[in-house]
């Protein structure tokens, strides 16, 4: 693993620690309302911080394992997408079926991209007078999918279609080779 990647993980760990400590300060001001002592909050924050650091370390180890793995150790990737015909645009039922199949294929591609590239989650919480007023989150998947082939297209009910996509070991091997050259 490059020094840059290691430095990024360490910076992320430091930032996470600082956020947890700042959160502790805010929570300790409210501790008398919840009945939780400051000592038990410190203990819980310490455990949470240790769990976050362990999770980040495990992510780095997992990434290294994947990049060092042989192609035979990597399974075939499979993704499934679903879509409903009644919500599709179209003048006829045949057009709606084709649009549902296309939508289900795109949903499967999104699932495949999430497996390969991961899911970026953004969240925001607004608290006013110690009450949550608004809690939103958003997931973003971004990536390129190459070599996915359609395994099957099935109607799974009167109005629903299922599309199954797959990327075989040879393509995964090519992707690993490309990732190793970039790293």
C-alpha beads as a LAMMPS data file, in Angstrom:
LAMMPS data file: protein, C-alpha beads

183 atoms
182 bonds

1 atom types
1 bond types

-500.0 500.0 xlo xhi
-500.0 500.0 ylo yhi
-500.0 500.0 zlo zhi

Masses

1 110.0

Atoms # bond

1 1 1 0.000 0.000 0.000
2 1 1 1.310 3.462 -0.819
3 1 1 2.410 5.947 1.820
4 1 1 -0.263 8.321 0.543
5 1 1 -3.037 5.778 1.255
6 1 1 -1.636 5.055 4.713
7 1 1 -1.427 8.783 5.454
8 1 1 -5.038 9.254 4.283
9 1 1 -6.252 6.482 6.604
10 1 1 -4.321 7.981 9.524
11 1 1 -5.756 11.461 8.828
12 1 1 -9.246 9.982 8.631
13 1 1 -8.693 8.208 11.960
14 1 1 -7.479 11.436 13.597
15 1 1 -10.463 13.365 12.238
16 1 1 -12.858 10.681 13.487
17 1 1 -11.254 10.817 16.938
18 1 1 -11.609 14.596 17.066
19 1 1 -15.269 14.423 16.042
20 1 1 -15.990 11.811 18.706
21 1 1 -14.250 13.891 21.389
22 1 1 -16.196 17.012 20.337
23 1 1 -19.385 14.952 20.456
24 1 1 -18.490 13.850 23.967
25 1 1 -18.255 17.489 25.032
26 1 1 -21.717 18.175 23.642
27 1 1 -23.169 15.023 25.166
28 1 1 -21.667 15.674 28.582
29 1 1 -23.558 18.977 28.699
30 1 1 -26.756 16.974 28.267
31 1 1 -25.742 14.061 30.512
32 1 1 -27.847 15.197 33.440
33 1 1 -30.973 15.002 31.264
34 1 1 -30.398 11.397 30.188
35 1 1 -29.227 10.105 33.562
36 1 1 -25.939 8.904 32.037
37 1 1 -22.846 9.784 34.052
38 1 1 -19.881 11.489 32.436
39 1 1 -17.700 8.486 33.271
40 1 1 -20.011 6.062 31.470
41 1 1 -20.184 8.447 28.484
42 1 1 -16.375 8.612 28.367
43 1 1 -16.249 4.827 28.445
44 1 1 -18.817 4.524 25.666
45 1 1 -17.092 7.138 23.468
46 1 1 -13.769 5.378 24.023
47 1 1 -15.305 2.084 22.929
48 1 1 -16.948 3.745 19.903
49 1 1 -13.644 5.362 18.923
50 1 1 -11.849 2.020 19.215
51 1 1 -14.526 0.383 17.057
52 1 1 -14.178 3.085 14.362
53 1 1 -10.388 2.760 14.317
54 1 1 -10.641 -1.041 14.154
55 1 1 -13.148 -0.754 11.301
56 1 1 -10.854 1.588 9.358
57 1 1 -7.879 -0.706 9.931
58 1 1 -9.940 -3.674 8.758
59 1 1 -10.923 -1.744 5.600
60 1 1 -7.260 -1.139 4.773
61 1 1 -6.430 -4.811 5.377
62 1 1 -9.375 -5.917 3.239
63 1 1 -8.317 -3.619 0.385
64 1 1 -4.768 -4.972 0.564
65 1 1 -6.098 -8.566 0.585
66 1 1 -8.228 -7.878 -2.492
67 1 1 -5.385 -6.255 -4.419
68 1 1 -2.998 -9.087 -3.463
69 1 1 -5.517 -11.866 -4.197
70 1 1 -5.252 -14.300 -7.052
71 1 1 -8.056 -14.263 -9.624
72 1 1 -9.118 -17.760 -8.542
73 1 1 -9.783 -16.469 -5.001
74 1 1 -12.266 -13.838 -6.204
75 1 1 -15.834 -15.035 -6.800
76 1 1 -17.993 -14.098 -9.753
77 1 1 -19.866 -10.877 -8.932
78 1 1 -23.647 -11.024 -9.283
79 1 1 -26.184 -8.195 -9.071
80 1 1 -29.992 -8.190 -9.245
81 1 1 -32.315 -5.342 -10.212
82 1 1 -36.109 -5.067 -10.138
83 1 1 -38.622 -2.737 -11.812
84 1 1 -42.396 -2.445 -12.059
85 1 1 -44.119 -2.072 -15.441
86 1 1 -47.064 0.062 -14.260
87 1 1 -44.785 2.971 -13.270
88 1 1 -42.946 3.041 -16.628
89 1 1 -43.676 5.533 -19.420
90 1 1 -44.983 4.123 -22.676
91 1 1 -47.997 4.036 -24.978
92 1 1 -48.475 0.285 -24.931
93 1 1 -47.933 -2.579 -22.514
94 1 1 -45.063 -3.849 -24.686
95 1 1 -43.248 -0.495 -24.380
96 1 1 -43.810 -0.466 -20.610
97 1 1 -42.376 -4.005 -20.351
98 1 1 -39.262 -2.986 -22.289
99 1 1 -38.831 0.112 -20.118
100 1 1 -39.237 -2.006 -16.961
101 1 1 -36.551 -4.401 -18.207
102 1 1 -34.240 -1.445 -18.936
103 1 1 -34.941 0.039 -15.484
104 1 1 -34.287 -3.298 -13.788
105 1 1 -31.004 -3.619 -15.696
106 1 1 -29.939 -0.142 -14.538
107 1 1 -30.861 -1.026 -10.928
108 1 1 -28.671 -4.132 -11.234
109 1 1 -25.830 -2.000 -12.637
110 1 1 -26.153 0.316 -9.637
111 1 1 -25.950 -2.706 -7.323
112 1 1 -22.878 -3.948 -9.202
113 1 1 -21.206 -0.518 -8.944
114 1 1 -21.907 -0.494 -5.208
115 1 1 -20.215 -3.889 -4.820
116 1 1 -17.154 -2.797 -6.790
117 1 1 -16.733 0.879 -5.890
118 1 1 -18.611 1.173 -2.597
119 1 1 -21.360 3.514 -1.479
120 1 1 -20.711 7.100 -0.405
121 1 1 -23.178 8.151 2.288
122 1 1 -23.806 11.796 3.090
123 1 1 -25.970 12.699 6.058
124 1 1 -27.224 15.765 7.875
125 1 1 -29.044 16.127 11.178
126 1 1 -30.548 19.348 12.477
127 1 1 -31.122 19.612 16.241
128 1 1 -33.014 22.536 17.783
129 1 1 -33.645 22.744 21.541
130 1 1 -32.151 19.250 21.953
131 1 1 -34.789 17.781 19.620
132 1 1 -34.051 16.371 16.181
133 1 1 -35.857 18.534 13.651
134 1 1 -34.538 17.076 10.428
135 1 1 -32.521 13.939 9.710
136 1 1 -31.573 13.255 6.089
137 1 1 -29.132 10.993 4.354
138 1 1 -28.205 10.288 0.775
139 1 1 -26.314 7.455 -0.833
140 1 1 -24.232 8.039 -3.951
141 1 1 -22.758 5.331 -6.141
142 1 1 -20.316 6.323 -8.831
143 1 1 -18.191 4.096 -11.004
144 1 1 -17.691 2.396 -14.325
145 1 1 -18.947 -1.116 -14.943
146 1 1 -17.201 -3.117 -17.660
147 1 1 -17.849 -6.633 -18.800
148 1 1 -21.158 -7.201 -17.031
149 1 1 -23.322 -9.672 -18.899
150 1 1 -27.026 -10.287 -18.535
151 1 1 -27.599 -13.751 -17.045
152 1 1 -31.393 -13.710 -17.102
153 1 1 -34.481 -11.527 -17.377
154 1 1 -37.513 -12.898 -15.527
155 1 1 -40.999 -11.648 -14.879
156 1 1 -41.391 -12.126 -11.097
157 1 1 -45.061 -11.259 -10.890
158 1 1 -47.775 -9.754 -13.009
159 1 1 -46.049 -6.335 -13.104
160 1 1 -42.431 -6.854 -11.979
161 1 1 -39.269 -7.805 -13.867
162 1 1 -35.985 -9.083 -12.463
163 1 1 -32.635 -8.728 -14.256
164 1 1 -29.533 -10.621 -13.080
165 1 1 -26.083 -9.394 -14.162
166 1 1 -22.724 -11.052 -13.670
167 1 1 -19.039 -10.192 -14.007
168 1 1 -16.946 -13.335 -14.398
169 1 1 -13.509 -14.098 -12.934
170 1 1 -11.609 -13.170 -16.078
171 1 1 -13.035 -9.644 -16.026
172 1 1 -12.400 -9.378 -12.269
173 1 1 -8.804 -10.444 -12.976
174 1 1 -8.483 -7.703 -15.578
175 1 1 -9.924 -5.135 -13.150
176 1 1 -7.501 -6.277 -10.428
177 1 1 -4.566 -6.039 -12.836
178 1 1 -5.621 -2.492 -13.771
179 1 1 -6.059 -1.523 -10.095
180 1 1 -2.629 -2.913 -9.207
181 1 1 -0.986 -0.874 -11.966
182 1 1 -2.751 2.291 -10.770
183 1 1 -1.775 1.746 -7.096

Bonds

1 1 1 2
2 1 2 3
3 1 3 4
4 1 4 5
5 1 5 6
6 1 6 7
7 1 7 8
8 1 8 9
9 1 9 10
10 1 10 11
11 1 11 12
12 1 12 13
13 1 13 14
14 1 14 15
15 1 15 16
16 1 16 17
17 1 17 18
18 1 18 19
19 1 19 20
20 1 20 21
21 1 21 22
22 1 22 23
23 1 23 24
24 1 24 25
25 1 25 26
26 1 26 27
27 1 27 28
28 1 28 29
29 1 29 30
30 1 30 31
31 1 31 32
32 1 32 33
33 1 33 34
34 1 34 35
35 1 35 36
36 1 36 37
37 1 37 38
38 1 38 39
39 1 39 40
40 1 40 41
41 1 41 42
42 1 42 43
43 1 43 44
44 1 44 45
45 1 45 46
46 1 46 47
47 1 47 48
48 1 48 49
49 1 49 50
50 1 50 51
51 1 51 52
52 1 52 53
53 1 53 54
54 1 54 55
55 1 55 56
56 1 56 57
57 1 57 58
58 1 58 59
59 1 59 60
60 1 60 61
61 1 61 62
62 1 62 63
63 1 63 64
64 1 64 65
65 1 65 66
66 1 66 67
67 1 67 68
68 1 68 69
69 1 69 70
70 1 70 71
71 1 71 72
72 1 72 73
73 1 73 74
74 1 74 75
75 1 75 76
76 1 76 77
77 1 77 78
78 1 78 79
79 1 79 80
80 1 80 81
81 1 81 82
82 1 82 83
83 1 83 84
84 1 84 85
85 1 85 86
86 1 86 87
87 1 87 88
88 1 88 89
89 1 89 90
90 1 90 91
91 1 91 92
92 1 92 93
93 1 93 94
94 1 94 95
95 1 95 96
96 1 96 97
97 1 97 98
98 1 98 99
99 1 99 100
100 1 100 101
101 1 101 102
102 1 102 103
103 1 103 104
104 1 104 105
105 1 105 106
106 1 106 107
107 1 107 108
108 1 108 109
109 1 109 110
110 1 110 111
111 1 111 112
112 1 112 113
113 1 113 114
114 1 114 115
115 1 115 116
116 1 116 117
117 1 117 118
118 1 118 119
119 1 119 120
120 1 120 121
121 1 121 122
122 1 122 123
123 1 123 124
124 1 124 125
125 1 125 126
126 1 126 127
127 1 127 128
128 1 128 129
129 1 129 130
130 1 130 131
131 1 131 132
132 1 132 133
133 1 133 134
134 1 134 135
135 1 135 136
136 1 136 137
137 1 137 138
138 1 138 139
139 1 139 140
140 1 140 141
141 1 141 142
142 1 142 143
143 1 143 144
144 1 144 145
145 1 145 146
146 1 146 147
147 1 147 148
148 1 148 149
149 1 149 150
150 1 150 151
151 1 151 152
152 1 152 153
153 1 153 154
154 1 154 155
155 1 155 156
156 1 156 157
157 1 157 158
158 1 158 159
159 1 159 160
160 1 160 161
161 1 161 162
162 1 162 163
163 1 163 164
164 1 164 165
165 1 165 166
166 1 166 167
167 1 167 168
168 1 168 169
169 1 169 170
170 1 170 171
171 1 171 172
172 1 172 173
173 1 173 174
174 1 174 175
175 1 175 176
176 1 176 177
177 1 177 178
178 1 178 179
179 1 179 180
180 1 180 181
181 1 181 182
182 1 182 183
